[in-house]
Amino acid sequence: MYLVLEYTAPSDFNDKLKIQLNRDENVLRYMFTKLDKHAVAYNTRKKGNYDAEPKTAEA
């Protein structure tokens, strides 16, 4: 199963999340990607939120 999750969090959150994912035997692989402002705007438009202000991505 694949899961794509877009979130905004403090910068140290990814490190804490990586530790938890490494401990979980059910998680085989994971990948984090930081979105730039253009990717965030594209995702906002694609979701149909044309009136929403694109937010800056924060890892």
VENNORNOR-V284725 format. One line per field, one symbol per residue. ss: DSSP state (a for helix, b for strand, c for the rest). psi: psi as a letter, one per 20 degrees, with the letter a starting at -180 (. if undefined). burial: # if it has 16 or more other C-alpha atoms within 10 Angstrom, else .. A space follows every 50 residues. Layout:
ss=???
psi=???
burial=???
This chain:
ss=ccccccccccccaaaaaaaaaaacccccccccccccaaaaaaaaaacccc ccccccccc
psi=pqpppprprqhighghhgghhhhoiiogqqppppprhhhggghgghijmh iqppqqpp.
burial=..................................#....##..#...... ...#..#.#
